[in-house]
Amino acid sequence: MKVFNTLSKTKQEFVPLEENKVKMYVCGPTVYNFIHIGNARPMIVFDTVRRYFEYKGYDVNFVSNFTDVDDKIIKRAIEEGVSSEEISKRYIAECKKDMEGMNIKPATKHPLATEEIDGMIEMIGQLIEKGFAYEKNGTVYFRTRKFGEYGKLSHKNLDDLRSGERSLLVTGEDEKEDALDFVLWKPKKEGEPFWESPWSQGRPGWHIECSVMSKKYLGEQIDIHAGGEDLVFPHHENEIAQSEAANGKEFSKYWMHNAFLNIDNHKMSKSLGNFRTVREISGQYDLQVLRFFMLSAHYRSPLNFSADLMEASKSGLERIVNAADHLKFLTGNAKSETMTEAEKALFGKTGEFVEGFEHAMEDDFNTADAVAAVFELVKYINTNTDEGSSKEYLGKMLDLLKKLTDVLGLIVDRKEEILDSDIEELIRERQEARKAKDFARADAIRDELLEKGIILKDTREGVQWKRA
């Protein structure tokens, strides 16, 4: 299995620290509002990575945090006249609803920054003891230049950063020994939440939070650290510096980053008015469509969100769901139970689609090609099943389709819907009209049902319906 490692800028063979185990940390959202579709991309991408590891038999310890103390959370709390805790709890709950809609598996652990403050104070103390950090007037800074490998993830040179005036700006700029030193702990401001520490009443810097949560729940060394490419610098770069300075060993073997998501070929921003939340999208589409859309491109490729592409994704997902529906419909009407020799031979040929799917996923999780392999399987299923197929054969085809789509987190079981009795009566009446060759009446009923949002499909095995 090949993984593109941001650290080496190359695809590398994946070799876990422990056999058959994967320790994976993914930076989660800051919870001050509904998550936006930019947040959704890493959630969906790395959930799919996790699912593939599990499909291959790995035991995955998957940790993804919620940043529940932050300037944006505090600002929102002040605006609403409530506590920061109330804001963060509200939007963690809303985030989990959206994640469920996108069929994202709950992490092994979802740590909250505010529940891990003691560990952060402890690590900051270790960094001070080792000479990697210093305190000035209640603020603790990390000595960036003391960590000799700083810049190895983002491939940035410290002197270039300084000459380009790309410093990691914090309050108390003049107090720092070096413009590139960054904050590990900062004193409280009036009205802000705070914790007691040896340096001041205050709160941790953002970067130290993930270093500590990763260490607590996964250990000092992990296999994969992942997130959006916007986190490479400074967040992940700073995590490496802190963790490796404190622990004296390599932090993460592989670093994975997904590319940006644009909206109609523009960067998403509130100022452009193209800021889209997952909750808004759920009012227009089933969130399975959003998931399908996100997986339709390689995770390291920029992805453009548009109405046309979402409609195409809706149609693509519908093709897969319809194939599963048809298999279930055929199974309900199958006359024979066990597979024939001919069916065994046909099913044997599905191995090439599985092989294509796995080949795509093992090449740095190329979900676009994996989806293409699923479409090839769907085409094969539609061509090689009919009313004469056995239950066993149809069942094996459906199980295989579900097995592959489950890796992608796509649900192919359509929610069971019960039709109103008057609509069921119209469908029965139409069937009677067709038998009596009263095609004018049958067509009139079809049109009436269409107005009610019911689409009929006549097949050799009987009539099928779906909502428009």
C-alpha positions in Angstrom: 0.0 0.0 0.0 1.5 3.3 -1.1 0.8 6.6 0.8 1.9 10.0 -0.3 3.9 11.4 2.7 4.0 15.2 2.9 7.2 14.9 4.9 9.1 13.2 2.0 7.0 14.6 -0.8 6.9 11.0 -2.2 4.7 8.0 -2.2 6.0 5.5 0.3 5.1 1.9 1.1 3.0 1.9 4.3 4.7 0.0 7.1 2.9 0.3 10.5 4.8 0.8 13.7 3.0 -2.3 15.1 2.0 -5.2 12.8 -1.7 -5.1 11.8 -2.3 -1.9 13.8 -2.7 1.7 12.7 -2.5 4.7 15.0 -4.0 7.7 13.2 -4.7 11.3 14.4 -6.9 13.7 12.3 -7.2 17.4 13.3 -10.9 18.1 14.0 -12.9 21.3 13.7 -13.0 24.4 15.9 -16.6 24.3 17.2 -18.0 27.8 17.0 -20.5 27.3 14.2 -22.0 24.7 11.9 -19.2 22.9 10.0 -18.7 24.0 6.4 -18.1 21.8 3.4 -14.4 22.6 3.6 -14.4 20.9 7.0 -16.3 18.0 5.5 -13.6 17.0 3.0 -11.0 15.8 5.5 -13.7 14.2 7.6 -14.9 12.1 4.6 -11.5 11.5 3.1 -9.8 10.2 6.2 -12.9 8.3 7.3 -12.5 6.4 4.0 -8.8 5.9 4.6 -9.7 4.4 8.0 -12.4 2.2 6.5 -9.9 0.8 3.9 -7.4 -0.1 6.6 -10.2 -1.9 8.5 -11.3 -3.6 5.3 -7.7 -4.9 5.0 -7.8 -6.3 8.5 -5.9 -3.6 10.4 -7.0 -2.6 14.0 -7.3 1.2 13.6 -7.1 3.5 16.6 -8.5 6.6 15.1 -8.4 9.8 17.2 -10.0 13.1 16.0 -10.3 16.1 18.4 -12.7 18.9 18.8 -11.0 22.3 19.5 -13.4 23.7 22.1 -11.4 26.7 23.4 -10.4 29.3 20.8 -10.7 33.0 20.0 -13.6 32.4 17.6 -15.6 30.4 20.2 -15.0 33.2 22.8 -16.1 35.8 20.3 -19.3 33.9 19.5 -20.0 33.4 23.2 -19.6 37.2 23.9 -21.9 38.0 21.0 -24.6 35.7 22.3 -24.0 36.5 26.0 -23.4 32.9 26.9 -20.4 30.8 28.1 -17.8 29.5 25.7 -18.7 26.0 27.0 -22.3 26.4 25.9 -21.2 27.4 22.4 -18.8 24.5 22.0 -21.2 21.9 23.4 -23.9 23.1 21.1 -21.8 22.9 17.9 -20.1 19.6 18.9 -23.6 18.2 19.0 -24.5 19.8 15.6 -21.2 18.6 14.1 -22.0 15.0 15.2 -25.4 15.2 13.5 -23.7 16.3 10.2 -21.1 13.6 10.5 -23.8 11.0 11.0 -25.5 12.3 7.9 -22.2 11.9 5.9 -21.9 8.4 7.4 -18.6 9.2 9.1 -17.8 6.6 11.7 -17.3 8.0 15.3 -13.6 8.1 16.2 -12.2 5.7 18.6 -11.8 8.8 20.8 -13.0 12.4 20.2 -10.9 14.3 22.8 -11.9 17.8 23.8 -9.0 20.3 24.3 -10.6 21.7 27.6 -10.5 18.2 29.1 -6.7 17.8 28.5 -5.3 21.0 30.0 -3.3 19.2 32.6 -1.4 17.3 30.0 -0.7 20.5 28.1 0.7 22.2 31.2 2.9 19.1 31.8 4.3 19.1 28.2 5.0 22.8 28.3 6.8 22.3 31.6 9.0 19.6 30.0 9.8 21.9 27.1 10.9 24.7 29.5 13.1 22.2 31.4 14.7 21.1 28.1 15.4 24.6 27.1 12.9 24.5 24.1 10.6 27.0 25.7 10.7 30.1 27.9 8.3 32.3 29.8 7.8 36.1 29.6 5.2 37.9 31.7 2.9 34.9 31.9 3.2 33.9 28.2 5.3 30.8 27.3 7.0 30.7 23.9 8.6 27.8 21.9 12.2 28.5 20.8 11.7 27.7 17.1 15.4 27.9 16.1 16.4 25.5 18.9 14.5 22.7 17.1 17.0 22.1 14.3 14.6 20.3 11.9 12.0 23.1 12.0 10.5 23.4 8.5 10.9 19.7 7.5 7.2 19.2 6.9 6.4 22.4 5.1 9.8 22.5 3.4 10.2 26.1 4.5 13.5 27.7 5.5 13.5 29.7 8.7 15.6 32.5 7.3 13.3 32.8 4.3 10.3 33.0 6.6 11.9 35.8 8.5 13.0 37.8 5.5 9.5 37.4 4.1 8.1 38.7 7.3 6.0 35.6 7.6 6.2 35.4 11.4 3.8 33.5 13.6 2.2 36.6 15.0 1.0 36.5 18.6 0.3 39.1 21.3 3.4 40.4 23.0 5.5 40.3 19.8 8.2 42.5 21.4 8.7 40.0 24.3 9.8 37.1 22.1 13.4 36.2 21.8 12.9 35.6 18.1 10.0 36.7 15.8 9.4 33.1 14.8 8.8 31.8 18.3 5.2 30.7 18.8 2.9 30.6 21.8 2.5 27.5 24.1 0.5 29.3 26.8 -1.1 32.7 27.0 -2.5 34.8 29.9 -6.3 35.3 30.0 -8.0 38.5 28.9 -10.9 40.0 30.7 -14.0 37.7 30.3 -12.1 34.8 28.8 -12.1 31.2 30.2 -8.9 30.4 32.0 -7.0 27.6 33.8 -4.4 27.8 36.5 -0.8 27.2 35.5 2.7 27.8 36.9 3.0 30.8 34.5 -0.4 32.6 34.6 -4.1 32.1 34.7 -4.7 31.5 31.0 -5.1 29.0 28.3 -3.0 26.9 25.9 -1.9 27.8 22.4 -3.7 25.9 19.6 -0.7 23.9 18.5 0.1 22.3 21.8 -3.4 20.9 22.1 -3.0 18.4 19.3 0.5 17.3 20.4 -0.9 16.4 23.8 -4.1 14.7 22.7 -2.3 12.6 20.2 0.3 11.5 22.8 -2.3 10.7 25.4 -4.5 8.5 23.2 -2.1 7.1 20.6 1.4 7.3 22.3 4.6 9.2 21.6 4.8 7.9 18.0 2.0 7.4 15.6 1.6 6.0 12.1 -0.4 8.7 10.4 -1.2 12.4 11.2 -3.7 13.9 8.8 -5.7 17.1 8.0 -6.3 19.7 5.4 -3.3 21.2 3.5 -4.0 24.5 5.2 -2.7 22.9 8.4 0.8 22.0 7.1 2.1 25.4 8.2 2.2 26.5 10.9 0.0 24.0 12.8 1.5 20.7 11.9 5.0 22.1 11.6 4.7 23.3 15.2 3.2 20.1 16.4 6.3 18.2 15.1 8.6 20.7 16.8 6.8 20.5 20.2 6.3 16.7 20.2 9.7 15.7 19.0 11.4 18.2 21.3 9.4 16.9 24.3 9.5 13.2 23.5 12.9 12.9 21.8 11.6 10.7 18.9 9.9 10.9 15.6 6.3 12.1 16.0 4.5 10.6 13.0 5.8 8.4 10.2 3.3 9.6 7.6 1.7 13.0 7.1 -1.4 13.1 4.8 -3.1 16.3 3.6 -6.1 16.8 1.5 -6.3 19.7 -1.0 -8.5 22.7 -0.9 -12.2 22.8 -1.8 -13.4 25.7 -4.0 -16.9 26.9 -4.6 -17.7 27.6 -8.3 -14.0 28.0 -8.9 -13.5 30.5 -6.1 -12.0 30.1 -2.7 -14.8 29.7 -0.1 -15.1 32.8 2.1 -17.8 34.7 3.9 -16.8 38.0 2.1 -17.6 36.4 -1.3 -20.9 35.1 0.0 -20.1 31.5 -1.1 -19.7 30.1 2.4 -21.7 26.8 2.5 -22.4 24.8 5.6 -23.0 21.0 5.5 -26.4 21.7 7.2 -27.4 24.0 4.2 -26.4 21.3 1.7 -28.5 18.7 3.6 -31.5 20.8 2.9 -30.9 20.3 -0.9 -29.3 16.9 -1.0 -29.0 13.7 0.9 -25.5 14.0 2.5 -24.6 10.7 0.9 -24.5 12.7 -2.3 -22.0 15.1 -0.7 -19.9 12.2 0.3 -20.0 10.7 -3.2 -19.0 14.1 -4.6 -16.0 14.3 -2.2 -14.8 10.9 -3.2 -15.1 11.6 -7.0 -11.7 13.2 -7.0 -8.3 12.2 -5.6 -8.0 13.7 -2.1 -4.7 15.5 -3.0 -6.4 17.2 -6.0 -8.2 20.5 -5.6 -12.0 20.0 -5.8 -14.5 22.4 -7.1 -18.0 22.4 -5.6 -20.9 23.4 -8.0 -24.5 22.6 -8.5 -23.8 20.8 -11.8 -21.2 18.5 -10.1 -23.5 17.8 -7.2 -26.3 16.8 -9.7 -23.8 14.6 -11.5 -22.9 13.0 -8.1 -26.6 12.5 -7.3 -27.1 10.7 -10.6 -23.9 8.6 -10.1 -24.9 7.5 -6.6 -28.4 6.7 -7.9 -27.0 4.3 -10.4 -25.3 2.3 -7.6 -28.4 2.4 -5.3 -30.7 1.4 -8.2 -28.5 -1.6 -8.9 -28.8 -2.7 -5.3 -32.5 -2.1 -5.4 -32.9 -4.2 -8.5 -30.9 -7.1 -7.0 -33.2 -7.1 -3.9 -36.3 -6.9 -6.2 -35.0 -9.9 -8.2 -34.2 -11.8 -5.1 -37.8 -11.4 -3.8 -39.0 -13.0 -7.1 -36.3 -15.6 -7.6 -37.6 -19.1 -8.3 -34.4 -21.0 -7.6 -32.3 -21.1 -4.4 -28.8 -22.3 -5.3 -26.2 -21.1 -7.8 -25.8 -22.9 -11.1 -22.4 -23.7 -12.5 -22.8 -20.9 -15.0 -23.6 -18.5 -12.2 -20.5 -19.6 -10.2 -18.4 -18.8 -13.3 -20.1 -15.4 -13.7 -19.6 -14.6 -10.1 -15.9 -15.7 -10.3 -15.3 -13.0 -12.8 -16.2 -10.3 -10.3 -12.8 -10.8 -8.8 -11.3 -8.4 -11.4 -13.5 -5.6 -10.2 -12.4 -6.2 -6.6 -8.8 -6.2 -7.8 -9.3 -2.9 -9.6 -10.9 -1.4 -6.5 -8.1 -2.5 -4.2 -5.4 -1.4 -6.7 -6.9 2.1 -6.8 -7.2 2.3 -3.0 -3.7 1.0 -2.4 -2.3 3.7 -4.8 -2.5 6.5 -2.2 -6.3 6.0 -1.7 -7.4 6.9 -5.2 -11.1 7.0 -4.5 -11.9 8.3 -8.0 -10.6 5.1 -9.6 -12.2 3.0 -6.8 -15.6 4.6 -7.6 -14.9 3.8 -11.3 -14.3 0.1 -10.3 -17.6 0.1 -8.5 -19.4 1.4 -11.6 -17.8 -1.4 -13.6 -19.2 -3.9 -11.1 -22.6 -2.2 -11.3 -22.6 -2.5 -15.1 -21.6 -6.2 -14.8 -24.3 -6.9 -12.3 -27.0 -5.2 -14.5 -25.9 -7.2 -17.5 -25.6 -10.6 -15.8 -28.6 -10.8 -13.6 -32.3 -11.3 -14.5 -35.5 -12.9 -13.4 -34.0 -16.3 -13.9 -31.1 -15.7 -11.5 -30.9 -17.8 -8.3 -31.3 -16.3 -4.8 -27.8 -17.4 -3.8 -26.2 -15.7 -6.9 -28.2 -12.5 -6.4 -27.3 -12.4 -2.7 -23.6 -12.8 -3.4 -23.7 -10.0 -6.0 -25.5 -7.7 -3.5 -23.1 -8.6 -0.7 -20.1 -7.8 -2.9 -21.5 -4.5 -4.0 -22.2 -3.6 -0.3 -18.7 -4.7 0.8 -17.0 -2.3 -1.7 -19.4 0.6 -1.2 -19.1 0.3 2.6 -15.3 1.0 2.3 -16.3 4.3 0.6 -18.9 4.9 3.3 -21.7 4.9 0.7 -25.0 3.4 1.9 -26.7 1.5 -0.9 -29.8 0.3 1.1 -32.5 2.8 0.2 -34.5 3.8 3.2 -37.7 1.8 3.2 -40.6 4.0 2.4 -44.3 3.2 2.8 -46.6 4.5 0.2 -49.9 6.1 1.1 -52.8 3.8 0.5 -54.3 6.0 -2.2 -51.0 5.8 -4.2 -50.8 2.0 -3.8 -54.4 1.9 -5.0 -53.5 3.9 -8.1 -50.6 1.6 -8.9 -52.9 -1.4 -8.6 -55.5 0.3 -10.8 -52.9 1.0 -13.4 -51.8 -2.6 -13.4 -55.4 -3.7 -14.0 -55.7 -1.1 -16.8 -52.6 -2.5 -18.5 -53.9 -6.1 -18.3 -57.2 -4.9 -19.8 -55.1 -3.1 -22.5 -56.7 0.2 -21.5 -53.4 2.0 -22.1 -55.0 5.5 -22.1 -56.1 5.0 -18.5 -52.7 3.4 -17.6 -50.9 6.4 -19.0 -53.2 8.9 -17.3 -52.5 7.2 -13.9 -48.7 7.2 -14.6 -49.0 11.0 -15.2 -51.0 11.5 -12.0 -48.5 9.6 -10.0 -45.7 11.6 -11.5 -47.4 14.8 -10.3 -47.4 13.2 -6.8 -43.6 12.6 -7.1 -43.8 8.9 -7.9 -41.9 7.5 -10.9 -42.9 4.0 -12.1 -40.7 1.6 -14.0 -42.2 -1.4 -15.8 -39.9 -4.5 -15.8 -40.3 -8.1 -16.9 -40.4 -8.9 -13.2 -43.1 -6.4 -12.3 -43.5 -2.7 -11.6 -41.0 -0.8 -9.5 -41.4 2.7 -8.1 -39.2 5.5 -6.7 -39.6 9.0 -5.6 -38.7 11.8 -8.0 
